């Protein structure tokens, strides 16, 4: 199987399950459940400022993921020979 055939093959249900499990563990691990609550408790009366900081962080993280997605799409088109 050459590289192009590997890229174009369809994912099986097992592949989707494994990938979705890894993404779930990556984005929703125990730290993502406990850490924000702990920081909120530490912030005390400044909880609003802490919440705004989390929202700003999420915005920049999503922007980074968008840029990463664009880069992957560009690399895929280069590999497959699209212009």
Secondary structure, DSSP 8 states (H G I E B T S, - for coil): --HHHHHHS---HHHHHHHHHHHHHHHS-HHHHHHHHHHHHHHGGGHHHHHHHHHHHHHHHHHHHHHHHHHHHHHHHHHHT--
